[in-house]
Amino acid sequence: MIETSSEAARRALTREALALKPAKRAGDHSEGARDVAIWFSILEFLKANPAEKVCFVTNNTKDFGDGITYPYPVNEDVEGLEDRLTRLTDFNEVISAFTTTVSGAYAEAAADDLLRSSAVRARVAQTAVEIPASPVGFTGLDRDDTVVQWRGWWAAPEVELLTLLFFIFGGLWPGKTGPRRRPALR
């Protein structure tokens, strides 16, 4: 995250008043000082940190350009910094820029290792104790699949990974499954 300096904020208000991109004229007034402040903050960071690169995530190509061409005066602002500024339009582009695609088997094994780790199991066990102990308890199903209100455990729950599902771009994908066991509830 890049902080906005008072200088960038002041310059942003000036550019908004002039309705120069990334600000704009909207009817009888100008708007976009926040966009300009973000833009100037990115430029200040790049100038102060010559070894760093910045990924700017916005789908606003009208005011900021497409990452290759920029509207006036944004094109002049970024001159000489273009090679260190990458514009991404959405979360999918962020994922593509910072991740490597792996095979389903490799991803499943890595997720399985993580979910079976002692740290994750300890947190799941802690949550399993905390939720029923809350003032409202936890709505669940008993052995006959009847809806019941759980308020505590007869014995400490055992944590076991039963099913592994991957949430990938809006869909659930099944992974490995194991035997199903129910803890003792009261």
N, C-alpha and C positions, 0 to 999 in steps of 0.2 A: 504494500500500500504506500502510496506517495502522498506526503503531506502537502497541503496548499499553503504557500507563503502569503504574507500580507501583500507583498508586491504583486504576486500573481492575481490575487483577488482584486486589487486596485486596478490593474491593467485589464482584467476581465470586465469590470464595470465600464471602463472607458470604451472597450471594443463593443460591448453590448449597446451602449449609447449611440455608437456609430453604425450599428447593425451590420458589422462585418463578420463574416464566417469565423468560427462556427456559430456566432449569434445571428439573429435575423430580425427583420421587420415583421411584426404581426399586427396588421391593422394600423391603429394609430400609435403603437408603441413598439419598442424593441424588446426582445427577450433572448435568453440564452447565456446569461452571465455564468451560470454554473457550468455549462458545457465549456465555455471559454476558460474558466478557472481550472477545470480538469486538464484541458489542453495545455495551458501555460505551465501547469505543474509538471506534466510529463516532459515538456521541453526543458524546464529548469533542471529536472532530475538528469536528463540525458546530458546536458551541458556540464553539470557539476560532477558527473560520474562517467567519464569518457570510456571506461572499460565495460560499462553495463549496457544491457539491451532491455527494452520495454515491450511488453505485449499489451496493447490497448484493445479492450473488448467493447465494441459498440456496433450496432447494426445501422447506425446513422451515417450512411454513405453520402447523403445529400449535403450535410454540413462538414463532415470530416474527410470525405473522399473515400476511395476504395482501397487505400493502402498502397496504390501504385501512382495514381494521379490524385491531386488535391486541389480543391477550389481556392481561388484567391481570397484572402491573403494567407490561408493555411499553407499553401505551397511555399510561400516565402518563409514562413515560420519554421518549417521542417527542413529547409534546405541545408544539406550537409549532415543531417541526422537520419536520413531515410533508411540507411543500412542497419541502423540499430533500433528501429521502430517497426514492430509487426502489428498490423491491425487484424484482429479476429472478430468475426461477426456474431458468433453465438457459442453456446456451451459445447456443441459438437466440435467446433474448430479448436476450442481450448483442449478438449480431450485428445483430439488428433495431434495437436502440437506437443503435448507433454506426456503422451503414453505410447507404448509399443503394443501392437496387436500380438496376442499370444494364442496358442492353440487352446481349444476347449479343455483338453486333458490337463495341460499345464496350469491353466487358470483355475480349474476345479481343484487340483492338488494344492495349489498355493492358498486358495480360500479355505480348503479343508484344514490345512496346517494352521492357519491363522485362527479359525474358529475353534480348533481343538487346543489351542495354546492355553497355558495356565492362567494368563492374564484375562483372556476373554471368558474362560470358564468361571473364574473367580467373580468377575463383574456380573455375569448372568446369574450366578448363585446368589450374589448380594441382592440383585434386583428381585429375584424370586422370593426372597425373604421380605424385602421392603414393601412390595406392592400389596400383598394380602394384609400386612400389618398397618397399612394406611387407614385413615378414618372411614373411607368408603369401601375398603376391601377390593376384591377383584371378581368380576363376573366370569364364570367359567362353566365347564360341563363336568358332571359327576360321572361315575362308572356307567350309568345308564343313559348318558348323553342328555340328562335333564339339566336345565340352566340352574346354577346355584351361585350364591355369593360366598366366595372364599374369604376368610378373615385370618387364617393362620395355618400352620402346618403341624401335623402330629409329630413328625420327625423332620430333621433337616433334609431339604431336597437334594437329590443327586442331579448333577447337570450332565446331560448327554446330548450330543448332536444327533438329531433324528433325521433331519432332512436339510439339504443344502439347496437353496434357490438363489439364482443370480438375477438381480434386477438390472436388465440391460435395455436401455432406450425404450422404456415404457412397457416392457414385457417381463414376465417371470419365466426363467428357464430352470428346469429341474436339475439337480445334481445327485449325489449319492444319498441313499437312504439307509437307515439302520433299524434295529428292532424298536418297537414302540413300547415304552414303559410309563406307567402313571405313578407319580409319587403319592404317598398317603396324605389325604386331605382331611380337614375337619371343618 
